[in-house]
């Protein structure tokens, strides 16, 4: 399976604030936990940043366990998105938009098949915590209302409200 990336999706200008936050977290991850947490605190505030940060750590951990190869991320000053950054952001976008087929395709491209289920669960959890999609796609309120009605009918609204966390990949909680 091949993915083609246009220049438009590799531009930093197309990212929303949530997308920029996740990109900065990916790029600061090699610097350590404090630098990565600061990326989430800057956008979400201290209270909302910690759950996002913990789920992000679980995503990074599952990438280390199940990734097809080592992720290539740019430095903090890199002017465009790398193909791996685009792939991860598209995974999160698919989870936010409840596009199960798109999520499965993107997840199986990023991680090996036996780790796809766990990785997708972490992405879905992160999607419940983020306020907007990664790329600048704005959905009309009428479409959102129809999706909310469909979600109620399917029982997804209760799942999103409960925010069930997947089993932690880390032995100790981070405070």
C-alpha positions as CSV (number, residue, x, y, z in Angstrom):
1,X,0.0,0.0,0.0
2,X,1.3,3.4,-0.9
3,X,0.4,6.8,0.4
4,X,1.0,9.9,-1.6
5,X,1.6,13.1,0.3
6,X,1.0,16.4,-1.3
7,X,2.9,19.5,-0.4
8,X,-0.2,20.9,1.2
9,X,-0.4,18.3,3.9
10,X,3.3,18.7,4.7
11,X,3.0,22.4,5.4
12,X,3.0,23.6,9.0
13,X,0.5,26.3,8.1
14,X,-2.3,23.7,7.6
15,X,-2.1,22.5,11.3
16,X,-4.6,23.6,13.9
17,X,-3.4,24.5,17.5
18,X,-4.0,20.9,18.5
19,X,-2.0,19.6,15.6
20,X,0.9,22.0,16.4
21,X,0.8,20.8,20.0
22,X,1.1,17.2,19.0
23,X,3.8,18.0,16.5
24,X,5.8,19.9,19.0
25,X,5.4,17.1,21.5
26,X,6.7,14.6,18.9
27,X,9.7,16.8,18.1
28,X,10.5,17.5,21.8
29,X,10.1,13.8,22.9
30,X,13.8,13.0,22.5
31,X,14.6,16.0,24.9
32,X,12.8,14.3,27.8
33,X,9.5,14.3,29.6
34,X,9.6,17.9,30.9
35,X,10.0,19.4,27.5
36,X,7.2,17.2,26.1
37,X,4.8,18.0,28.9
38,X,5.5,21.7,28.4
39,X,4.1,21.4,24.9
40,X,0.8,20.1,26.2
41,X,0.7,22.6,29.1
42,X,1.2,25.5,26.8
43,X,-1.9,24.7,24.7
44,X,-4.2,22.9,27.1
45,X,-3.4,24.3,30.5
46,X,-2.0,22.3,33.4
47,X,-5.1,20.3,34.3
48,X,-6.0,19.1,30.8
49,X,-2.4,18.7,29.7
50,X,-1.5,15.8,32.0
51,X,-4.1,13.2,30.7
52,X,-3.0,14.2,27.1
53,X,0.6,13.8,28.1
54,X,0.1,10.4,29.7
55,X,-1.8,9.1,26.6
56,X,0.9,10.5,24.4
57,X,3.5,8.6,26.4
58,X,1.5,5.4,25.8
59,X,1.4,6.1,22.1
60,X,5.2,6.6,22.0
61,X,5.7,3.4,24.0
62,X,3.4,1.4,21.7
63,X,5.3,2.9,18.7
64,X,8.5,1.6,20.3
65,X,7.1,-1.8,20.8
66,X,5.1,-2.3,17.6
67,X,6.4,0.3,15.1
68,X,7.3,-0.9,11.6
69,X,10.5,1.1,11.9
70,X,11.9,4.0,13.9
71,X,9.8,7.2,13.4
72,X,11.5,10.0,11.6
73,X,10.5,13.4,13.1
74,X,12.0,16.8,12.4
75,X,13.8,19.1,14.7
76,X,11.9,21.9,16.4
77,X,12.9,24.4,13.7
78,X,12.2,22.1,10.8
79,X,9.9,24.0,8.3
80,X,7.8,21.1,7.0
81,X,6.3,17.8,8.3
82,X,8.1,14.6,7.7
83,X,6.1,11.7,6.2
84,X,6.0,9.9,9.5
85,X,4.6,13.0,11.3
86,X,1.9,13.3,8.6
87,X,1.0,9.6,9.1
88,X,0.7,9.9,12.9
89,X,-1.3,13.1,12.6
90,X,-3.6,11.5,10.1
91,X,-4.1,8.6,12.5
92,X,-5.2,11.0,15.2
93,X,-7.5,12.8,12.7
94,X,-9.2,9.6,11.7
95,X,-9.7,8.8,15.4
96,X,-11.2,12.3,16.0
97,X,-13.5,12.0,13.0
98,X,-14.6,8.4,14.1
99,X,-13.4,7.1,10.7
100,X,-12.8,3.5,11.7
101,X,-11.8,2.4,8.2
102,X,-9.4,5.3,7.8
103,X,-8.0,4.7,11.3
104,X,-7.3,1.1,10.6
105,X,-5.5,1.8,7.3
106,X,-3.3,4.5,8.8
107,X,-2.6,2.5,12.0
108,X,-1.6,-0.6,10.1
109,X,0.8,1.5,8.0
110,X,2.5,2.9,11.1
111,X,2.6,-0.2,13.4
112,X,2.7,-3.9,12.8
113,X,-0.6,-5.7,12.7
114,X,-0.3,-7.4,16.2
115,X,0.0,-4.0,17.8
116,X,-2.6,-2.2,15.8
117,X,-5.5,-2.7,18.2
118,X,-3.6,-1.3,21.2
119,X,-2.2,1.6,19.2
120,X,-5.7,2.5,17.9
121,X,-7.1,2.4,21.4
122,X,-4.6,4.9,22.6
123,X,-5.3,7.1,19.5
124,X,-9.1,7.0,20.2
125,X,-8.4,8.0,23.8
126,X,-6.3,10.9,22.7
127,X,-9.0,11.9,20.3
128,X,-11.5,12.3,23.1
129,X,-9.1,14.7,24.9
130,X,-8.2,16.9,21.9
131,X,-10.7,19.7,21.0
132,X,-10.2,19.7,17.3
133,X,-8.8,17.8,14.3
134,X,-5.0,18.0,13.5
135,X,-5.4,19.6,10.1
136,X,-7.4,22.7,9.4
137,X,-10.6,20.8,8.4
138,X,-13.6,22.6,9.9
139,X,-16.8,20.7,10.0
140,X,-20.1,22.4,9.7
141,X,-22.4,22.6,12.8
142,X,-25.2,20.9,10.9
143,X,-22.9,17.9,10.2
144,X,-21.8,17.8,13.8
145,X,-25.5,17.8,15.0
146,X,-26.2,14.8,12.7
147,X,-23.1,13.0,13.9
148,X,-24.1,13.7,17.5
149,X,-27.6,12.1,16.8
150,X,-25.9,9.1,15.2
151,X,-23.5,8.8,18.1
152,X,-26.4,8.7,20.5
153,X,-28.1,6.1,18.5
154,X,-25.0,4.0,18.3
155,X,-24.1,4.4,22.0
156,X,-20.8,6.2,21.2
157,X,-21.8,9.3,23.2
158,X,-21.8,7.3,26.4
159,X,-18.3,5.9,25.5
160,X,-16.9,9.3,24.9
161,X,-18.5,10.7,28.0
162,X,-17.1,7.9,30.2
163,X,-13.6,8.4,28.7
164,X,-12.5,4.9,29.5
165,X,-8.7,4.7,29.5
166,X,-7.0,1.8,28.0
167,X,-4.7,-0.3,30.1
168,X,-1.5,1.5,30.8
169,X,1.7,0.5,29.1
170,X,3.6,2.0,32.0
171,X,4.0,0.4,35.4
172,X,3.7,3.6,37.5
173,X,1.5,6.7,37.1
174,X,3.1,10.0,36.4
175,X,2.3,12.8,38.7
